[in-house]
Amino acid sequence: MSNASPLELVQEEHGSKAQLAKKVFEVLEHPDDEDEAQALEYRVQTMSNRKLLRLWNAHQVLSDKFGSRDELVDAILSARFPGGNEDYEAKIKGFTVPKLLDVARQANLVSAAELRWRK
C-alpha cells in the first residue's frame, strides 16, 4: 500500500480542504475580538493540508481519550506530579492541544502512534 498524500487524505476523509478547515476552526479556541477571530479563520483556511490534518487528529485524540482540555491537563499533572504542582499547571494550561498531547506522550499517557495523522 502506498502512502496517500495529504491532499488525497483530505479529499478522501473530509471531502475538501474547505470542509476540513471549517471543522478545525470550530474546534479551536476563538479570540474575543471579531477582527482577530476573522484573522484566525483566514489563517486556518490557508493552512497546508498536512497541518490541518495534524490539528484535526490532535483534537480527535483529545476528545476521544481525555474528553476535554482540562481533563488532559489534570491527567498530565497526576502522572508527572502525584502531589500536584500549581506552577506547572499554570504553565501547561497555556499550551496548545498538540503540545499538551506531546507532554502527555512524554508522560506515557498517549502513544506516539496515536498522535500520527498518517495512519
C-alpha positions as CSV (number, residue, x, y, z in Angstrom):
1,M,0.0,0.0,0.0
2,S,1.4,3.4,-1.0
3,N,1.2,6.3,1.3
4,A,-1.5,8.8,0.3
5,S,-0.6,12.5,0.1
6,P,-2.2,14.9,2.5
7,L,-4.3,16.2,-0.4
8,E,-5.6,12.7,-1.1
9,L,-6.3,12.1,2.6
10,V,-8.2,15.4,2.9
11,Q,-10.3,14.6,-0.1
12,E,-11.0,11.0,1.0
13,E,-11.8,11.7,4.6
14,H,-13.3,15.2,4.6
15,G,-14.4,15.9,1.1
16,S,-12.4,19.1,0.6
17,K,-9.9,21.4,2.2
18,A,-12.6,24.0,2.9
19,Q,-14.7,21.4,4.8
20,L,-11.7,20.3,6.9
21,A,-10.7,23.9,7.6
22,K,-14.2,24.6,8.8
23,K,-14.1,21.6,11.2
24,V,-10.7,22.6,12.5
25,F,-11.8,26.2,13.0
26,E,-14.8,25.1,15.0
27,V,-12.7,23.1,17.5
28,L,-10.1,25.8,18.0
29,E,-10.4,28.4,20.7
30,H,-11.6,31.7,19.2
31,P,-10.4,35.2,20.3
32,D,-13.0,37.5,21.7
33,D,-12.2,40.3,19.2
34,E,-14.2,39.8,16.0
35,D,-11.3,41.0,13.8
36,E,-8.9,38.6,15.4
37,A,-11.5,35.8,15.0
38,Q,-11.8,36.6,11.3
39,A,-8.0,36.7,11.0
40,L,-7.8,33.3,12.7
41,E,-10.4,31.9,10.3
42,Y,-8.4,33.1,7.4
43,R,-5.2,31.6,8.7
44,V,-7.0,28.3,9.2
45,Q,-8.4,28.4,5.6
46,T,-4.9,29.0,4.2
47,M,-3.1,26.3,6.3
48,S,-1.5,23.4,4.5
49,N,-3.4,20.2,4.3
50,R,-0.8,18.5,6.4
51,K,-1.2,21.0,9.2
52,L,-5.0,20.8,9.1
53,L,-4.8,17.0,9.3
54,R,-2.4,17.2,12.3
55,L,-4.6,19.7,14.1
56,W,-7.8,17.7,13.4
57,N,-6.1,14.5,14.6
58,A,-4.9,16.2,17.8
59,H,-8.4,17.4,18.7
60,Q,-9.8,14.0,17.9
61,V,-7.3,12.2,20.2
62,L,-8.1,14.8,22.9
63,S,-11.9,14.3,22.7
64,D,-11.7,10.5,22.4
65,K,-9.1,9.8,25.0
66,F,-9.5,12.6,27.6
67,G,-12.8,14.4,26.9
68,S,-11.6,17.9,27.4
69,R,-8.5,20.1,27.6
70,D,-8.9,20.4,31.4
71,E,-9.1,16.7,31.9
72,L,-5.9,16.3,29.8
73,V,-4.1,18.9,32.0
74,D,-5.3,17.0,35.1
75,A,-4.1,13.7,33.7
76,I,-0.7,15.1,32.9
77,L,-0.4,16.7,36.4
78,S,-1.3,13.5,38.2
79,A,1.1,11.4,36.0
80,R,4.0,13.7,36.5
81,F,3.4,15.2,39.9
82,P,1.2,12.9,42.1
83,G,1.2,15.6,44.8
84,G,0.3,18.3,42.4
85,N,2.2,21.3,41.2
86,E,0.4,24.6,40.7
87,D,3.2,26.4,38.9
88,Y,3.5,23.6,36.3
89,E,-0.3,23.5,35.9
90,A,-0.4,27.3,35.2
91,K,2.4,26.8,32.7
92,I,0.8,24.0,30.7
93,K,-2.6,25.5,30.7
94,G,-1.3,27.9,28.1
95,F,0.0,25.2,25.8
96,T,-1.7,24.3,22.5
97,V,-3.5,21.0,22.2
98,P,-0.8,19.4,20.1
99,K,1.9,20.5,22.6
100,L,-0.2,19.2,25.5
101,L,-0.6,15.9,23.8
102,D,3.2,15.7,23.3
103,V,3.6,16.3,27.0
104,A,1.1,13.5,27.6
105,R,3.1,11.3,25.3
106,Q,6.2,12.0,27.4
107,A,4.3,11.0,30.5
108,N,3.2,7.8,28.8
109,L,-0.5,8.8,28.7
110,V,-0.7,8.6,24.8
111,S,1.3,6.6,22.4
112,A,3.3,8.1,19.5
113,A,1.2,6.1,17.1
114,E,-2.0,7.7,18.3
115,L,-0.6,11.2,17.6
116,R,0.4,10.4,14.0
117,W,-2.1,11.9,11.5
118,R,-1.0,9.4,8.9
119,K,-2.2,6.0,9.9
